[in-house]
Amino acid sequence: MVMGEHSIFTVGCTPGAEKFLETYFDGSLGVRFFFIISGFLITYLLLKEHAQTGKISLRKFYARRALRILPVYFVYLAVVFVLQLCTPYSQPEITWAANLTFTTNYVPTNWTTGHLWSLAVEEQFYLLWPLALSFAGPQNLRRVLSLLCVPIIVAPICRAIAYARVAPVPLKPFFQSYSFLDQFDSLAVGCLAAVLFVHHYDKIFALLNQFSRTNLLTGVALVIVPQVLVKSWVAVYVPEALTETLANTFQAFGFAMLLMQSVMVPRLFGPLNWTIISKIGVLSYSIYIWQMLFSNNPARFGLSYPWFMSFRFWWLAVLLVAACSYYFLEKPVMTLRRHFRPRPEPQK
């Protein structure tokens, strides 16, 4: 979805292709889905670790996340820095500072490193949620659920403040669309799905299995309808302020429903197990990191119209670079994560 939207900005994109891509590829929606999956997976692993060992090791968690995220992230920034030294490309010091401190979601940025805003949101989530979960007590279901209700309530309020343009000037960066406060309801919905998955698996499985077809359609509707309300003539009959404030949250719940069904009632989601889909999933992080170089304006780097930055072939270039990044950088480094895996306490 992200790459489909970014194809619009590549050299050679025709008006017809641009119209098609604008209609059917929503990069922001794709990133929101990523946040929900991330919230679900991270929370599930933390709860599983607590069940196996009786505790959550924050040191091991941060070590695992660092080994997964940082190598490719900083290699990408190193490549961008070399391009700044060797080509006409340039970005201001404040942008570099934000890129290096995972605060890109709060400062003005440019195309080449603008996508790192989502990694900044992720890192802020990694910093806050394991601490909050440990403090609340993973076994205290009521306290954990109450904690997750906070972002689900606060994020729409923050979007309402942004829509009404009433945020104090010094605080405006915290109320724009890339802010953690704007996005953390999607992460919280993913976390909530994982908590329910772990604590009420049998009840949820029975519900999803019995009404799988109906729930599938409901989940799809919750994902699609808010988007339609915002972008089509239906918005004439629904206050724009309502859709701008709540659409993201409704989509988050809809996608979380589909996510849980894909895990618990997989018969409806066979294509997700196709080899090509799983391979793209394996490369997805590298694809996301490197794709901004190739969907860029060639003139920024003093180039004319290279094939690897053209509308027809830039996807191929991204896949090739992402594969090299994964197999020669990510995969070797990830083998180190085994040293930081939780180990069950020995039986007495």
C-alpha positions in Angstrom: 0.0 0.0 0.0 2.9 2.4 0.8 4.8 1.6 -2.3 1.6 1.8 -4.4 1.0 5.4 -3.2 4.7 6.3 -3.6 4.6 5.1 -7.2 2.7 8.3 -8.0 5.8 10.3 -7.5 8.2 8.3 -9.7 9.3 9.3 -13.1 7.0 8.1 -15.9 3.8 7.7 -13.9 0.9 8.4 -16.2 -2.2 10.3 -15.3 -4.3 7.1 -15.6 -2.0 5.2 -13.3 -1.9 8.1 -10.9 -5.7 8.1 -10.6 -5.8 4.4 -10.1 -3.0 4.5 -7.4 -4.6 7.4 -5.5 -7.9 5.5 -5.4 -6.7 2.0 -4.3 -3.5 2.5 -2.5 -3.5 4.3 0.9 0.0 4.4 2.4 -1.2 5.9 5.7 -3.7 3.0 6.0 -0.9 0.5 5.3 1.3 2.0 8.0 -1.7 1.9 10.4 -2.0 -1.8 9.7 1.6 -2.2 10.5 1.2 -0.5 13.9 -1.7 -2.9 14.8 0.4 -5.9 13.8 3.3 -4.6 15.8 1.2 -3.9 18.9 -0.3 -7.4 18.7 3.0 -9.2 18.1 5.1 -7.3 20.7 2.4 -7.7 23.4 1.9 -11.4 22.6 5.6 -12.0 23.0 5.8 -10.1 26.2 2.9 -11.9 27.7 4.3 -15.2 26.5 7.7 -14.4 28.2 5.9 -13.6 31.4 4.0 -16.8 31.3 7.2 -18.8 30.7 9.6 -17.1 33.1 7.4 -15.2 35.6 8.8 -11.9 34.5 9.5 -9.5 31.6 13.2 -8.8 31.0 13.3 -5.3 29.6 17.1 -5.6 29.0 16.6 -8.6 26.7 13.6 -7.0 25.0 15.5 -3.8 24.1 18.5 -5.9 23.0 16.2 -8.0 20.6 14.6 -4.9 19.2 17.9 -3.1 18.7 19.3 -6.0 16.8 16.2 -6.2 14.6 15.7 -2.4 13.9 19.0 -0.5 14.2 21.5 -2.2 11.8 19.4 -1.6 8.6 18.2 1.8 9.9 21.6 3.2 10.5 23.1 1.7 7.3 20.3 3.5 5.4 21.2 6.8 7.1 24.9 6.2 6.3 24.0 5.7 2.6 21.9 9.0 2.7 24.9 10.7 4.4 27.2 9.5 1.6 24.7 10.8 -1.0 24.7 14.2 0.8 28.5 14.3 0.5 28.7 13.1 -3.1 25.6 14.5 -4.8 23.4 17.7 -4.7 21.2 16.1 -2.1 21.0 17.8 1.3 18.9 17.9 4.4 19.2 20.3 7.4 20.9 19.5 10.7 17.6 19.3 12.6 16.4 16.6 10.3 19.6 14.6 10.8 19.3 15.1 14.6 15.7 13.8 14.5 16.7 10.8 12.3 19.4 9.8 14.7 17.2 10.2 17.8 14.0 8.6 16.5 12.1 11.9 16.6 11.5 12.3 12.9 7.7 12.4 13.6 8.1 15.8 15.3 10.2 17.8 12.9 9.9 19.1 9.3 11.5 16.5 7.1 12.0 15.6 3.4 11.1 12.7 1.1 14.3 10.7 1.5 14.0 10.3 5.3 10.4 11.3 5.8 9.2 7.7 6.1 11.3 7.3 9.2 8.5 8.9 11.1 6.9 5.5 11.5 10.0 4.0 12.9 10.1 6.9 15.4 6.6 6.1 16.5 7.6 2.4 16.8 10.7 3.2 18.9 8.6 5.4 21.2 6.1 2.5 21.5 9.0 0.1 22.4 10.2 2.6 25.0 6.9 3.1 26.7 4.7 0.0 26.4 7.0 -2.7 28.0 7.6 -0.4 30.9 3.9 0.3 31.3 3.0 -3.4 31.0 5.6 -4.4 33.6 4.4 -1.7 35.9 0.7 -2.7 35.5 1.4 -6.3 36.0 0.8 -8.6 32.9 -1.4 -10.9 35.0 -3.6 -8.0 36.1 -6.1 -8.1 33.3 -8.3 -5.3 34.5 -5.4 -2.9 35.0 -3.9 -3.7 31.6 -7.2 -3.2 29.8 -7.7 0.1 31.6 -4.2 1.2 30.6 -4.9 0.4 26.9 -8.2 2.4 27.0 -6.1 5.6 27.6 -4.7 5.9 24.0 -7.9 4.6 22.4 -9.6 7.6 24.1 -6.8 10.2 23.9 -5.8 9.7 20.2 -9.2 10.8 18.8 -9.2 13.8 21.1 -5.8 14.8 19.8 -7.0 14.4 16.2 -10.0 16.6 17.1 -7.7 19.3 18.5 -5.6 19.1 15.4 -8.7 19.3 13.1 -10.1 22.3 15.1 -6.6 23.9 14.9 -6.7 25.0 18.6 -3.5 23.4 19.7 -1.1 25.9 21.3 1.7 26.8 18.9 4.5 25.3 21.0 2.6 22.0 21.2 1.5 21.8 17.5 4.1 19.1 16.7 2.4 16.8 19.2 -1.0 17.2 17.4 0.0 16.6 13.8 -0.7 13.4 11.9 2.7 11.8 12.4 2.7 12.4 16.2 2.8 9.5 18.6 -0.3 10.9 20.2 -2.1 10.8 16.9 -1.1 7.2 16.1 -0.9 5.3 19.4 -4.5 4.2 19.4 -3.7 1.8 16.5 -0.8 0.4 18.5 -3.1 0.1 21.6 -5.8 -1.7 19.6 -3.1 -4.3 18.5 -2.0 -4.6 22.1 -5.6 -5.1 23.2 -6.2 -7.8 20.6 -3.1 -9.7 21.9 -4.3 -9.4 25.6 -7.7 -10.8 24.7 -6.0 -13.5 22.5 -3.9 -14.7 25.4 -6.4 -14.4 28.3 -9.6 -15.4 26.5 -8.5 -17.6 23.6 -11.2 -20.2 23.9 -14.0 -17.7 24.0 -12.7 -15.7 21.1 -11.9 -18.8 19.1 -15.4 -20.1 19.6 -16.9 -16.8 18.6 -14.8 -16.3 15.5 -15.2 -19.9 14.4 -18.9 -19.9 14.8 -19.5 -16.5 13.0 -16.3 -16.5 10.9 -18.0 -15.4 7.7 -20.1 -12.7 9.3 -17.1 -11.4 11.3 -14.9 -11.4 8.2 -17.4 -9.1 6.5 -17.7 -7.0 9.6 -14.0 -6.6 9.9 -13.7 -5.7 6.2 -16.5 -3.1 6.6 -14.8 -1.5 9.7 -11.6 -1.1 7.6 -13.2 0.1 4.4 -16.3 2.1 5.4 -14.5 4.9 7.4 -12.2 5.4 4.3 -15.2 5.6 2.1 -16.8 8.2 4.4 -13.8 10.4 4.2 -13.1 10.1 0.4 -16.5 9.8 -1.3 -19.8 11.6 -1.7 -21.0 9.9 1.5 -18.9 12.4 3.4 -21.5 15.0 2.4 -23.9 13.4 4.9 -21.4 12.7 7.6 -19.6 15.5 9.5 -16.0 15.6 8.3 -14.8 16.3 11.8 -16.3 13.0 12.9 -14.6 10.9 10.2 -11.3 12.8 10.7 -11.4 12.1 14.4 -12.7 8.5 14.6 -12.0 6.8 11.2 -8.5 5.7 12.2 -9.8 4.1 15.4 -12.6 2.2 13.6 -10.2 1.0 11.0 -7.9 -0.2 13.7 -10.6 -2.3 15.4 -11.7 -3.6 12.0 -8.1 -4.7 11.1 -7.5 -6.1 14.5 -10.6 -8.3 14.0 -9.2 -9.5 10.6 -5.8 -10.1 12.2 -7.2 -12.3 15.0 -9.3 -14.2 12.5 -6.2 -14.8 10.3 -4.5 -16.4 13.3 -7.4 -18.3 14.8 -9.6 -19.1 11.8 -6.9 -19.3 9.0 -9.1 -21.1 6.5 -10.4 -17.8 5.3 -7.0 -16.4 4.7 -5.2 -19.0 2.6 -3.4 -16.5 0.3 -1.5 -15.2 3.3 0.4 -18.5 3.2 1.4 -18.3 -0.4 5.2 -18.4 -0.8 5.4 -15.1 -2.6 3.4 -13.4 0.2 5.5 -14.9 3.0 8.7 -13.9 1.1 7.5 -10.3 0.9 6.7 -10.4 4.6 10.2 -11.5 5.4 11.7 -8.6 3.3 9.0 -6.1 4.4 11.2 -4.1 6.8 14.1 -3.7 4.3 11.6 -2.9 1.6 10.1 -0.2 3.7 13.4 1.3 4.7 15.0 1.4 1.2 12.1 2.2 -1.0 12.3 6.0 -0.5 15.6 6.2 -2.3 14.1 4.8 -5.4 10.7 6.6 -5.4 12.6 9.8 -5.1 13.1 12.7 -7.6 16.3 11.8 -9.5 17.2 15.5 -9.7 17.8 15.6 -6.0 20.8 13.4 -6.5 21.9 15.0 -9.8 20.6 12.2 -11.9 18.4 12.4 -15.1 16.1 9.5 -15.5 17.7 6.2 -14.3 15.8 3.0 -14.9 15.9 2.1 -11.2 14.0 5.2 -10.3 11.4 4.9 -13.0 7.7 4.1 -12.6 8.1 0.7 -14.4 11.2 -0.6 -12.7 11.6 1.0 -9.3 9.8 -1.8 -7.5 12.3 -4.3 -9.0 15.2 -2.2 -7.8 13.7 -2.0 -4.3 13.2 -5.8 -4.1 16.8 -6.5 -5.2 18.3 -4.0 -2.6 15.9 -5.3 0.1 16.9 -8.9 -0.6 20.6 -8.0 -0.3 19.9 -6.0 2.8 18.1 -8.9 4.4 20.4 -11.8 3.5 23.7 -10.0 4.0 22.9 -7.7 6.9 19.6 -8.4 8.7 19.7 -12.2 8.8 23.3 -12.5 10.1 22.7 -9.9 12.8 19.3 -11.5 13.8 21.1 -14.7 14.7 22.5 -12.9 17.7 19.0 -12.4 19.1 19.0 -16.0 20.3 21.2 -14.9 23.2 18.4 -12.7 24.4 15.5 -15.0 24.1 13.5 -15.7 27.3 14.3 -19.0 28.9 11.7 -20.7 31.1 12.6 -20.9 34.8 13.8 -24.4 35.8 11.3 -26.5 37.7 12.0 -26.9 41.4 
